[in-house]
Amino acid sequence: MQKTARSAKESINANQKSSTNDKEVVKTPLPRILLVEDDPIIQKVHAHVLEKIVGADVDLASNGQQVLEKFHSNHYDLIVLDGGLPDTDGFELGKIIRREEAAAGKRTSLLLLSAWTYEYVSEGCQAADIDEFAIKPIRFEELKAMALRWLPKKFSAQT
């Protein structure tokens, strides 16, 4: 009796494998986002939105040094910068990233989130060639919409 039960189980497993093998499984990579935020609570909330709602693979950084280290060693489809960090600001990081990308002939979309005044952030983003900004606090829907606007089109069908 045990032999029959085992045979049936093996048969079911074999059928599942063959049906899986018959279909070509194509895994589309997730968009990669670098989220830069020094406040741990905001970082956790924004990471959740980008991972669970946008469907992205999110790396985290909380200061300028971490941003540059991660930027130099990884490819990102989008970088979401915090306006004010302990060691620098998002505008300066944007300028550094743009300068390095120009030399390499590439361009990553940059977003900036800040609690500073609209006028100040607008001028800073324009000077740093940052694609879009929002004033904190930001609603989940607004963060999602911003990310989807600036992610490469190849990811728009996934969300």
Secondary structure, 3 states (H helix, E strand, C coil): CHHHHHHHHHHHHHHHHHHHHHCCCCCCCCCEEEEECCCHHHHHHHHHHHHHHCCCEEEEECCHHHHHHHHHHCCCCEEEEECECCCCEHHHHHHHHHHHHHHHCCCCEEEEEECCCHHHHHHHHHHHCCCEEEECCCCHHHHHHHHHHHCCHHHCCCC
